[in-house]
Amino acid sequence: MLKPLGDRIVIKVIEDTEQTSGGIFIPDSAKEKPQKGEVVAVGEGKINDKGEREPMDVKKGDTILYAKYAGTDIKMDGVEYKILSVKDALAIIE
């Protein structure tokens, strides 16, 4: 598995299956990229000016919304992951 460094996180991209009210499935080519994912790994945090680690805002298992064009896409064992900075996490879905 991937272990992120510093203030980075690894998320598993959650793809919503889109279907119209009439039952028609929207193909992948017509969909916007998903912006929701489950946090699967968290770095240790950024080191501040005092030399102390700042706590991370997210934890493993959180479902988050992230910035549209953020991060780096990685595919491992057929699963799509994204590595991004914690500042690109916009909200935790509760």
DSSP file (Angstrom, degrees, kcal/mol; ACC not computed):
  #  RESIDUE AA STRUCTURE BP1 BP2  ACC     N-H-->O    O-->H-N    N-H-->O    O-->H-N    TCO  KAPPA ALPHA  PHI   PSI    X-CA   Y-CA   Z-CA
    1    1 A M              0   0    0      0, 0.0     2,-0.3     0, 0.0    40,-0.0   0.000 360.0 360.0 360.0 162.4    0.0    0.0    0.0
    2    2 A L        -     0   0    0     39,-0.0     8,-0.1     1,-0.0    38,-0.0  -0.632 360.0-158.6 -85.3 139.5    1.0    3.6   -0.4
    3    3 A K        -     0   0    0     -2,-0.3    40,-0.1    38,-0.1     6,-0.1  -0.946  18.0-141.6-118.1 109.1    2.3    5.6    2.6
    4    4 A P        -     0   0    0      0, 0.0     2,-0.3     0, 0.0    40,-0.3  -0.335  12.2-133.3 -71.8 151.5    1.9    9.4    2.0
    5    5 A L    >   -     0   0    0     38,-0.2     3,-1.4     4,-0.1    38,-0.2  -0.728  59.1 -21.9-102.6 152.1    4.6   11.8    3.1
    6    6 A G  T 3  S-     0   0    0     -2,-0.3    39,-2.6     1,-0.2    40,-0.1  -0.244 128.6 -11.1  58.5-126.9    4.2   15.1    5.0
    7    7 A D  T 3  S+     0   0    0     38,-0.2    79,-2.9    37,-0.2    80,-0.3  -0.049 105.8 115.9-100.0  32.7    0.7   16.6    4.7
    8    8 A R  E <   -A   85   0A   0     -3,-1.4    35,-2.3    77,-0.2     2,-0.3  -0.664  44.4-161.9-101.2 157.4   -0.5   14.3    1.9
    9    9 A I  E     -AB  84  42A   0     75,-3.1    75,-2.4    -2,-0.2     2,-0.5  -0.944  13.4-137.6-132.4 155.3   -3.3   11.8    1.9
   10   10 A V  E     -AB  83  41A   0     31,-2.6    30,-2.9    -2,-0.3    31,-1.5  -0.964  25.4-172.7-111.8 129.0   -4.2    8.8   -0.3
   11   11 A I  E     -AB  82  39A   0     71,-2.7    71,-2.2    -2,-0.5     2,-0.6  -0.924  24.9-132.1-122.4 149.4   -7.9    8.5   -1.2
   12   12 A K  E     -AB  81  38A   0     26,-3.0    26,-2.4    -2,-0.4    69,-0.2  -0.891  36.6-121.4 -94.4 119.8   -9.8    5.7   -3.0
   13   13 A V  E     - B   0  37A   0     67,-1.9     2,-0.6    -2,-0.6    24,-0.3  -0.418  19.5-147.1 -67.5 130.9  -12.0    7.5   -5.6
   14   14 A I        -     0   0    0     22,-2.6     2,-0.6    -2,-0.2    22,-0.4  -0.894  11.2-157.8-101.1 116.9  -15.7    6.8   -5.2
   15   15 A E        -     0   0    0     -2,-0.6     2,-0.4    19,-0.1    18,-0.0  -0.846   7.0-144.0 -99.4 124.1  -17.5    6.7   -8.5
   16   16 A D        -     0   0    0     -2,-0.6     2,-0.7     1,-0.0    -2,-0.0  -0.698  15.9-128.8 -82.6 132.8  -21.2    7.4   -8.4
   17   17 A T        -     0   0    0     -2,-0.4     2,-0.5     8,-0.0    -1,-0.0  -0.741  27.1-150.6 -81.6 120.3  -23.2    5.4  -10.9
   18   18 A E        +     0   0    0     -2,-0.7     8,-1.8     8,-0.3     2,-0.4  -0.804  23.6 166.0-101.0 130.6  -25.3    7.9  -12.7
   19   19 A Q  B     -F   25   0B   0     -2,-0.5     6,-0.2     6,-0.2    -2,-0.0  -0.998  30.8-125.1-141.5 135.5  -28.6    6.9  -14.1
   20   20 A T    >   -     0   0    0      4,-3.0     3,-2.0    -2,-0.4     6,-0.0  -0.258  34.4-102.6 -74.4 168.2  -31.4    9.1  -15.4
   21   21 A S  T 3  S+     0   0    0      1,-0.3    -1,-0.1     2,-0.1     0, 0.0   0.747 123.6  59.0 -64.4 -21.4  -34.9    8.9  -14.0
   22   22 A G  T 3  S-     0   0    0      2,-0.1    -1,-0.3     1,-0.0    -2,-0.0   0.456 123.5-103.8 -85.7  -1.3  -35.9    7.1  -17.2
   23   23 A G  S <  S+     0   0    0     -3,-2.0     2,-0.4     1,-0.3    -2,-0.1   0.526  73.4 141.5  95.4   6.2  -33.3    4.3  -16.5
   24   24 A I        -     0   0    0      1,-0.0    -4,-3.0    -5,-0.0     2,-0.3  -0.705  46.1-136.1 -86.5 129.3  -30.6    5.4  -19.0
   25   25 A F  B     -F   19   0B   0     -2,-0.4    -6,-0.2    -6,-0.2    -8,-0.0  -0.671  14.5-130.0 -83.9 137.1  -27.0    5.0  -17.7
   26   26 A I        -     0   0    0     -8,-1.8    -8,-0.3    -2,-0.3     5,-0.1  -0.764  27.5-122.3 -87.0 124.1  -24.7    7.9  -18.5
   27   27 A P    >>  -     0   0    0      0, 0.0     3,-1.5     0, 0.0     4,-0.6  -0.237  19.5-112.6 -67.0 156.5  -21.4    6.7  -20.0
   28   28 A D  G >4 S+     0   0    0      1,-0.3     3,-1.0     2,-0.2    -2,-0.0   0.837 115.2  61.4 -56.3 -36.0  -18.1    7.5  -18.4
   29   29 A S  G 34 S+     0   0    0      1,-0.2    -1,-0.3     3,-0.0    -3,-0.0   0.738 106.4  45.7 -66.8 -20.8  -17.1    9.7  -21.3
   30   30 A A  G <4 S+     0   0    0     -3,-1.5    -1,-0.2     2,-0.1    -2,-0.2   0.503  98.2  90.8 -98.2  -6.7  -20.1   12.0  -20.6
   31   31 A K  S << S-     0   0    0     -3,-1.0     2,-0.2    -4,-0.6    -3,-0.0  -0.546  76.6-119.6 -89.6 154.0  -19.6   12.2  -16.8
   32   32 A E        -     0   0    0     -2,-0.2     3,-0.1     1,-0.1    -2,-0.1  -0.578  46.7 -88.0 -80.4 155.7  -17.5   14.7  -14.9
   33   33 A K        -     0   0    0     -2,-0.2    -1,-0.1     1,-0.1   -18,-0.0  -0.368  50.4-104.0 -62.8 142.3  -14.7   13.3  -12.9
   34   34 A P        -     0   0    0      0, 0.0    -1,-0.1     0, 0.0   -19,-0.1  -0.343  27.2-167.2 -66.3 150.3  -15.7   12.3   -9.4
   35   35 A Q        +     0   0    0    -21,-0.1    31,-2.0    -3,-0.1     2,-0.4  -0.030  59.8  88.8-126.4  28.5  -14.7   14.6   -6.5
   36   36 A K  E     + C   0  65A   0    -22,-0.4   -22,-2.6    29,-0.2     2,-0.3  -0.977  48.2 157.7-129.4 140.2  -15.5   12.2   -3.7
   37   37 A G  E     -BC  13  64A   0     27,-2.2    27,-3.1    -2,-0.4     2,-0.5  -0.994  38.3-115.1-158.6 162.2  -13.2    9.7   -2.1
   38   38 A E  E     -BC  12  63A   0    -26,-2.4   -26,-3.0    -2,-0.3     2,-0.4  -0.884  35.3-121.7-102.4 129.2  -12.5    7.6    1.0
   39   39 A V  E     +B   11   0A   0     23,-3.2    22,-2.8    -2,-0.5   -28,-0.3  -0.556  36.1 169.2 -71.4 122.1   -9.3    8.4    2.9
   40   40 A V  E     +     0   0A   0    -30,-2.9     2,-0.3    -2,-0.4   -29,-0.2   0.604  65.4  16.7-109.9 -17.7   -7.2    5.2    3.0
   41   41 A A  E     -B   10   0A   0    -31,-1.5   -31,-2.6    18,-0.1     2,-0.4  -0.979  61.7-160.3-155.9 145.4   -3.9    6.6    4.2
   42   42 A V  E     -B    9   0A   0     -2,-0.3   -33,-0.2   -33,-0.2   -36,-0.1  -0.985  17.8-129.0-130.4 135.6   -2.7    9.8    5.9
   43   43 A G        -     0   0    0    -35,-2.3   -38,-0.2    -2,-0.4    13,-0.1  -0.112  35.1-100.5 -70.4 177.5    0.8   11.3    6.2
   44   44 A E        -     0   0    0    -40,-0.3   -37,-0.2     1,-0.2    12,-0.1   0.661  68.3-103.3 -77.9 -16.4    2.3   12.4    9.5
   45   45 A G        -     0   0    0    -39,-2.6    -1,-0.2   -37,-0.1   -38,-0.2  -0.275  40.1 -61.7 111.8 160.9    1.5   16.1    8.9
   46   46 A K        -     0   0    0      8,-0.2     8,-3.1   -40,-0.1     2,-0.6  -0.504  45.9-123.5 -79.5 145.6    3.3   19.2    7.9
   47   47 A I  B     -G   53   0C   0      6,-0.2     6,-0.2    -2,-0.2    -1,-0.1  -0.813  29.6-147.8 -91.3 124.6    6.2   20.5   10.1
   48   48 A N    >   -     0   0    0      4,-2.9     3,-1.8    -2,-0.6    -1,-0.0  -0.121  34.7 -85.1 -82.8-176.3    5.5   24.1   11.2
   49   49 A D  T 3  S+     0   0    0      1,-0.3    -1,-0.1     2,-0.1    -2,-0.0   0.731 127.5  57.3 -63.6 -23.5    8.1   26.9   11.8
   50   50 A K  T 3  S-     0   0    0      2,-0.2    -1,-0.3     1,-0.0     3,-0.1   0.477 118.9-109.1 -85.9  -2.9    8.6   25.7   15.4
   51   51 A G  S <  S+     0   0    0     -3,-1.8     2,-0.3     1,-0.3    -2,-0.1   0.599  78.6 127.6  85.2  12.0    9.6   22.3   14.2
   52   52 A E        -     0   0    0      1,-0.0    -4,-2.9    -6,-0.0     2,-0.4  -0.747  63.7-112.4-102.1 149.7    6.4   20.6   15.4
   53   53 A R  B     -G   47   0C   0     -2,-0.3    -6,-0.2    -6,-0.2    -8,-0.1  -0.649  27.2-135.9 -79.6 131.5    4.1   18.5   13.4
   54   54 A E        -     0   0    0     -8,-3.1    -8,-0.2    -2,-0.4     2,-0.0  -0.693  27.8-108.2 -84.1 139.1    0.7   20.0   12.7
   55   55 A P        -     0   0    0      0, 0.0     2,-0.2     0, 0.0    -9,-0.1  -0.348  33.4-113.2 -67.3 148.6   -2.3   17.6   13.2
   56   56 A M        -     0   0    0    -13,-0.1   -49,-0.0   -12,-0.1   -14,-0.0  -0.571  10.4-141.6 -82.3 145.0   -4.1   16.4   10.1
   57   57 A D  S    S+     0   0    0     -2,-0.2     2,-0.3    32,-0.0    -1,-0.1   0.702  84.4  48.2 -78.4 -20.8   -7.7   17.5    9.5
   58   58 A V        -     0   0    0      4,-0.0     2,-0.3     6,-0.0    -2,-0.1  -0.794  67.7-159.4-118.8 161.3   -8.7   14.1    8.1
   59   59 A K    >   -     0   0    0     -2,-0.3     3,-2.1   -20,-0.0   -20,-0.2  -0.901  39.3 -72.9-134.7 165.0   -8.2   10.6    9.2
   60   60 A K  T 3  S+     0   0    0     -2,-0.3   -20,-0.2     1,-0.2     3,-0.1  -0.328 118.6  29.5 -57.6 134.0   -8.3    7.2    7.7
   61   61 A G  T 3  S+     0   0    0    -22,-2.8    -1,-0.2     1,-0.4   -21,-0.1   0.178  86.9 129.6  99.3 -16.7  -11.9    6.1    6.9
   62   62 A D    <   -     0   0    0     -3,-2.1   -23,-3.2   -24,-0.1     2,-0.5  -0.415  53.3-138.4 -68.4 146.1  -13.2    9.7    6.3
   63   63 A T  E     -CD  38  93A   0     30,-0.6    30,-3.5   -25,-0.2     2,-0.3  -0.941  32.8-177.8-103.8 126.4  -15.2   10.3    3.1
   64   64 A I  E     -CD  37  92A   0    -27,-3.1   -27,-2.2    -2,-0.5     2,-0.4  -0.823  31.3-132.6-125.6 159.6  -14.2   13.7    1.6
   65   65 A L  E     -CD  36  91A   0     26,-2.4    25,-2.6    -2,-0.3    26,-1.4  -0.910  34.3-167.6-101.0 139.6  -14.9   16.1   -1.2
   66   66 A Y  E     - D   0  89A   0    -31,-2.0    23,-0.2    -2,-0.4    22,-0.1  -0.881  30.1 -78.3-130.4 162.4  -11.8   17.3   -2.9
   67   67 A A    >   -     0   0    0     21,-2.2     3,-1.4    -2,-0.3    -1,-0.1  -0.247  46.2-116.9 -59.9 143.7  -10.8   20.0   -5.4
   68   68 A K  T 3  S+     0   0    0      1,-0.3    -1,-0.1    -3,-0.0    -2,-0.0   0.846 107.1  26.4 -54.8 -47.5  -11.7   19.2   -9.0
   69   69 A Y  T 3  S+     0   0    0    -34,-0.0    -1,-0.3   -36,-0.0     2,-0.1   0.090  95.6 126.4-107.6  23.9   -8.2   19.1  -10.6
   70   70 A A    <   +     0   0    0     -3,-1.4    14,-0.1    18,-0.1    -4,-0.0  -0.424  51.0   5.6 -83.3 153.8   -6.2   18.2   -7.4
   71   71 A G  S    S-     0   0    0     -2,-0.1     2,-0.4    11,-0.1    13,-0.2   0.056  79.6 -69.6  81.5-179.6   -3.8   15.4   -6.9
   72   72 A T  E     -E   83   0A   0     11,-2.2    11,-2.5     2,-0.0     2,-0.3  -0.972  41.8-129.1-119.7 129.4   -2.1   12.7   -8.8
   73   73 A D  E     +E   82   0A   0     -2,-0.4     2,-0.4     9,-0.2     9,-0.2  -0.616  27.5 179.4 -82.4 135.6   -4.0    9.7  -10.1
   74   74 A I  E     -E   81   0A   0      7,-2.7     7,-3.6    -2,-0.3     2,-0.5  -0.995  13.8-158.1-133.7 138.3   -2.6    6.2   -9.3
   75   75 A K  E     +E   80   0A   0     -2,-0.4     2,-0.4     5,-0.2     5,-0.2  -0.973  17.0 171.6-120.8 120.0   -4.1    2.8  -10.4
   76   76 A M  E >   -E   79   0A   0      3,-2.2     3,-2.2    -2,-0.5    -2,-0.0  -0.994  69.6 -12.0-129.6 128.6   -3.2   -0.2   -8.3
   77   77 A D  T 3  S-     0   0    0     -2,-0.4    -1,-0.1     1,-0.3     3,-0.1   0.832 127.8 -56.1  53.0  36.8   -4.7   -3.7   -8.6
   78   78 A G  T 3  S+     0   0    0      1,-0.2     2,-0.4    -3,-0.0    -1,-0.3   0.505 113.5 117.3  78.5   4.1   -7.5   -2.2  -10.8
   79   79 A V  E <   - E   0  76A   0     -3,-2.2    -3,-2.2   -67,-0.0     2,-0.5  -0.890  62.4-131.3-108.3 135.2   -8.5    0.4   -8.1
   80   80 A E  E     + E   0  75A   0     -2,-0.4   -67,-1.9    -5,-0.2     2,-0.3  -0.743  30.7 175.3 -90.1 124.1   -8.2    4.1   -8.7
   81   81 A Y  E     -AE  12  74A   0     -7,-3.6    -7,-2.7    -2,-0.5     2,-0.4  -0.791  16.2-152.6-119.1 164.2   -6.5    6.1   -6.0
   82   82 A K  E     -AE  11  73A   0    -71,-2.2   -71,-2.7    -2,-0.3     2,-0.6  -0.996   4.5-151.7-139.3 133.2   -5.5    9.7   -5.8
   83   83 A I  E     +AE  10  72A   0    -11,-2.5   -11,-2.2    -2,-0.4     2,-0.3  -0.924  32.5 158.7-103.5 124.0   -2.6   11.3   -3.8
   84   84 A L  E     -A    9   0A   0    -75,-2.4   -75,-3.1    -2,-0.6     2,-0.2  -0.961  44.1 -97.8-143.5 161.8   -3.3   14.8   -2.8
   85   85 A S  E >   -A    8   0A   0     -2,-0.3     3,-2.0   -77,-0.2     4,-0.3  -0.488  36.2-120.0 -73.9 147.3   -2.3   17.5   -0.3
   86   86 A V  G >  S+     0   0    0    -79,-2.9     3,-1.3     1,-0.3    -1,-0.1   0.778 112.3  67.0 -61.4 -25.0   -4.6   17.8    2.7
   87   87 A K  G 3  S+     0   0    0    -80,-0.3    -1,-0.3     1,-0.3   -79,-0.1   0.701  92.5  61.1 -70.0 -16.6   -5.3   21.4    1.7
   88   88 A D  G <  S+     0   0    0     -3,-2.0   -21,-2.2   -22,-0.1     2,-0.6   0.544  79.9  98.5 -84.7  -7.6   -7.1   20.1   -1.4
   89   89 A A  E <   -D   66   0A   0     -3,-1.3   -23,-0.3    -4,-0.3     3,-0.1  -0.727  53.4-176.7 -78.3 119.7   -9.6   18.3    0.8
   90   90 A L  E     -     0   0A   0    -25,-2.6     2,-0.3    -2,-0.6   -24,-0.2   0.828  56.8  -9.7 -90.9 -35.1  -12.6   20.6    0.9
   91   91 A A  E     -D   65   0A   0    -26,-1.4   -26,-2.4     2,-0.0     2,-0.5  -0.990  56.8-121.1-161.6 154.7  -15.0   18.9    3.3
   92   92 A I  E     -D   64   0A   0     -2,-0.3     2,-0.6   -28,-0.2   -28,-0.3  -0.901  28.5-137.5 -99.4 129.7  -15.7   15.7    5.2
   93   93 A I  E      D   63   0A   0    -30,-3.5   -30,-0.6    -2,-0.5    -2,-0.0  -0.792 360.0 360.0 -89.5 121.7  -18.9   14.1    4.4
   94   94 A E              0   0    0     -2,-0.6    -1,-0.1   -32,-0.1   -30,-0.0   0.410 360.0 360.0-104.9 360.0  -20.6   12.9    7.6
